[in-house]
Amino acid sequence: MDFNHYIENMTFDNFSETNLLKKDYFDIIELCVNAYTYEEITSWLPKISGDEIDDLQSFSRITAALGVLLAEGRKKDYEDLWYQMMDACALSFYKERPYTVLDFAVKEFMFAYRAMKDHVPDKKLNIWKEYLSKIDPFKSYYCSVDNSNCAVYGNWGIYNLAGEFLRELEGMTDTLQYFDKHIPIQLQMFDQNGMYKDPHNPMLYDVASRSNLLLIIGNDYQGIYANELDNHLKKAGLYSLFMQSSAFEFPYGGRSNQYIFNETYVVSIYEYEAKRYLKEGNLVLAGMFKRAAHLSVLSIKRWLQATKYPRHIKNFFEKDSLYGTESYGYYRKYMMSIGSFIYIACQFCDDDIKEYPCPSETGGYILQTSSDFHKVFANCQGYSIEIDTKADFIYDSTGFGRFHKQGFPTELGLSTPLSATHRYETSKNLQNKNISYCGGSLKSFLCDFTDSLTSVVYNQQSDSNKVSFSIKYFDLAFTDFTSIEEHYQITNEGVTVTSRLVNPKTDHIYFMLPALSYNGKDTTIINHQTKQLTITLEDQSLIASTDGTIIKDDNLYGNRNGHYKLFYAMKKGNKITVNLQMR
C-alpha cells in the first residue's frame, strides 16, 4: 500500500475533537489500581523480607502504577504501602533466579523509580539503587544467551532490554556488552515492514515488542543499533495506524488477543509516532496518530466503565470464570497491565499535537501485511474487515474473521473468529469448531485449512465510496474443490461477499454465518428467515441477507467475546452471495 498517496489524497468531513489529554491516561492507570483493594495489594507483600515475590509480573506492575500515580499527586494514602513494595522488589530482584520472570519486572520497577526519584529521600533511593545495581542480566534473566533453556529470543528479551536501558539511564549498569550480545539476535526478528515476529507471529506481541523498544529509542539511545531499530519502528508504525478497525480496536490474531491492554500498547506506539512526525514537521500525520491514540482509548471505555468492576478482556463474563483467557491471562495480572502499558504512552504524549482524521475513520483502503502475519485489512464507509489468510489454529481460523462498524458493539459481528482447538477458556456447554465468515462445502470450509494453504489477493478498487478485492485460496488438501475464491465489496450498504468454489465435486455451496447469542451480560434476539438473518443486541442489529437459503446449526459455539450460534447460507451451484450490514 502507498501510505503517502493515501494520506495526500484522503477525503473527510468535519470531525469533532476527542479532547482527551495525558491526564486521561493517568485516570486509566488509577482506575486499574482501584480494581484491587488496599487489603488485596497488602496481602501480596512477601511475609518475610527478601522472600521471593509471588506473581512477580502482577506485583511489579502494581508497584509501577502506584509509583507513577504518587508522582502525579494521586493515591497519597498508598505511599507507605508503595515503599514496602519497592523494598520487596529491590531485595528480590538481584538474586540469580532465571525463572522468576524478572525479564518483565525490572522495567516496571524503573518506571516507579524514575517517576518518584525526586520525591524519595536520598538514603532510600540509594538503597534501591545499590540492590538494582547488583542485577547480572546474563544470570538473572530467563531470556539471555547464557540460559541454555531459552531457545528463542522473543518478546521476553525485548522487555529485559528495556529494563536494562532504564537501569543504565539511572547509573545502575552499562548495557554495552549485554546489548551487543542480544540486539543482533532481536534484529533478525523483524519482517520487511518492521513488524516483530514473536514465535507464531501473534499480532499482540508485535506491538508489545515495539512498544517496549520505544523505552530505548525514545529515551535517546545512541548506540550502534539505534538507526536500524528506529527504522523498524517507523515502518511498522504506519502499518499499526492502518490496521486499526473502524471501531478503533487493535487487530485480532494469535495469543493474548482481545485483552484490553492490547489497545494501551498500540496507544503508546501512536503517541510516539505522533511526536516523531511533529518533529519532522508533518502535522497531518502527527495529528492522525494522535487521534488514533485517542480513539483507541475511547474504544476501551466501554469495558473499563462496565458495571460491577472494570473488565480486562472484551466480554462481560464474571472475571473468576476466566472466560476468554489463557491460563496466564487472569485478572490480577492483566487488569494492571492496562495501566502499566499505557504509562509508556504517558512518557511520549504531547498534548499540544492537534488531532487530524485518521484512516480508521476515513477508510477507502486495502492493506496487506507480510506473509509472516498473513492478514488483509479493508475499510470503507464506516465498515472494516480483517481477514486471516493462513490462521494459527490454536487461536483463530482462516478467512474473514472480523466485521466491525463504527458505533456498534464489536462482538455483534465477529471481532475474532472461532477455533476448534483454542487454548483459552470458554463455557463447558459449548462445542468447538473453526468458524469465520467463509464459504465451502458442508463438510469442508475455508476456515478449516491453514498449513499448506496459499492465497493471492487481487485488488480492484479502493476509494472513499467503495473498496473491492478478491482472494483466491489454493491447497492440495482441498477435496471437494480445487480452490476457493472470495470476493469482497465494502460500500455504505455494508460488506458483500461472493464465495465461489472452483471445480466443485458437490452440487451445493455453503457460507458460514456466526450469530452472537450472549456476551456474558446480554442475550441477543435472533430472527431467522429464509433469506435473511437479523441479530439484535439491545437496539442495534446485524442483518445478513443472501441469494441462497439460510439454515440453522443446532449447536452453540464460543470465542473470547461470547457465545455464538451458527447458521449457513446455502445455494445450489458453486457460487453464493451474502451481504452483511449493521444498523
Summary of the structure (lengths in Angstrom):
residues: 583
radius of gyration: 24.2
end to end distance: 30.3
largest distance: 80.8
contacts: 2118
relative contact order: 0.09
helix: 37%
strand: 22%
